Amino acid sequence: MVSRSPAKRSDIAAKPSRTRPRRAASPWSIAATLRELVINLRCALRLIVLRPVERKTWAVSAAGLIAVVVVSVLLGIASERTFFGADASFNWNALRGQWLDLPVFLLVGWLAARAAKSRIDPLFVPIALFTAALIVEVLLTVALHAATRIWLQYEYLIWVTAYYAWYIWLLLIALVLLRRTARLTYRRVALAIIPLLAFSVYEVMYPHASLWYELPTLPATADLEPRDSPASEEMLSLQPRLLSQTLGAVARHRRGVTDLYFVGFAPYAREDVFMQETEVIRELMDQRFDTRDRSVLLVNNDRALRKYPLATVTNLRATLQRIRRRIDPSEDVVMIYLTSHGDKEHRLSASFAPLELDELNPSVLKALLDETGIRWRVIVVSACYAGGFIEPLRGPTTLVMTASDATHTSFGCGTASDFTYFAKALFDEQLRAMHSFEQAFAAALPVIRAREREKDYEFSNPQFAMGEALRAKLADIERRLAR
């Protein structure tokens, strides 16, 4: 056996490591943590332009990781706020999505540390990624504001480009960090980066809910509006003329354009929430989905008898027949939004005393659509047990979104509500930031689940069923709206 002298062992122990990143002397000191943050920001400035930075140059500690994560979340809140007006409200339910990066980055760091031949701290990679991502977010936010000021007509396209650019940039940074700084082989880089790649794909497909949203603007003088009886002689005379005027104002399709037509149907008169959310959704559709002059509301409410035709099955049939004569049936899409109470037989409640009204159910709606020959259909049903509309209406040219499945109730209605949970999450929050119904529905699900869990409600389990032929058609509309 060959023995080593104590002096040599001492020399070896005293020799500083060149592969391990430095640690702060006082990891929980505020001053030390701030110094670490500044050091790492300097390193990240080189990393974001894809230049490797030696591991020993970075400052690594648990306190440093916590600091950069908190700064990153606060920066995300502040940067998203800049895209909304003065009346924006904070979406607390979306805050949890801001922390999703942390377990993913920690997993990538742990895999990198396990794969490295020379020992590296598992916290090194997440700290470097968080710090670099923070700087990238600042740069992209500034670029977004500058670009949209110059090219306002391309605002949506610019926003989408920046959204995808963030994830591509982050993946390139991770590649440089793992290959050139952590010095992993390409095979080990590929294994370590899989969680980050999967996370990026998930975030692109199902973006997190916006941290901010603008509250719907409802009439300030709503309580002063007159309340009329639908059975009064004046209303019996007015309603047929109002229906004729409303349908006569529906615009014809535009040659060479895939138009979207919108019909809102709110047949329950005892609660204002159905009328109010339908009005806000119609305004949203007119502004963001180009349905102005191609949208119709049918509403049962004693405040709206002079404004909207009654929400009856007969009026719905007349509306669909008129729209059928206005559209290009091979091109245009008709969207129908139904909101009311629902029962286990999948009927929408129709109540407007003293009138006796027929209730709408899935088979009646399908018969109306088939009768009128409307091919491309988007059906949204906000009601309890609304999932019962899925199977009767399912088809290659149809999209059906429901607020619940066939066996569960949905929530948010009532005399004190402005929106049902489903309509608020889908329309008032998600579709204000995107044009994809599919992505908006996916993003709305966790928001709805969180609100229902907060009230200790059983999850309503909203449903989504879209035919492949309609998916391509809606993609055409999304591209047109983006332009």
Secondary structure, 3 states (H helix, E strand, C coil): CCCCCHHHHHHHHHCCCCCCCECCCCCCCHHHHHHHHHHHHHHHHHHCCCCCCCHHHCECCHHHHHHHHHHHHHHHHHHHHCCCCCCEEECHHHHHHHHCHHHHHHHHHHHHHHHCCCCCCCCHHHHHHHHHHHHHHHHHHHHHHHHHHHCHHHHHHHHHHHHHHHHHHHHHHHHHHHHHHCCCCHHHHHHHHHHHHHHHHHHHHCCCCCCEEECCCCCCCHHHCCCCCCCCHHHHHHHHHHHHHHHHCCCCCCCCCCCEEEEEEECECCCCHHHHHHHHHHHHHHHHCCCCCCEEEEECCCCCCCCCCCCCHHHHHHHHHHHHHHCCCCCCEEEEEEECCECCCCCECCEECCECCCCECHHHHHHHHHHHCCCEEEEEEECCCHHHHHHHHCCCCEEEEECCCCCCCCCCCCCCCCCCHHHHHHHHHHCCCCCCHHHHHHHHHHHHHHHHHHCCCCCCCCEEEECHHHHHHHHHHHHHHHC
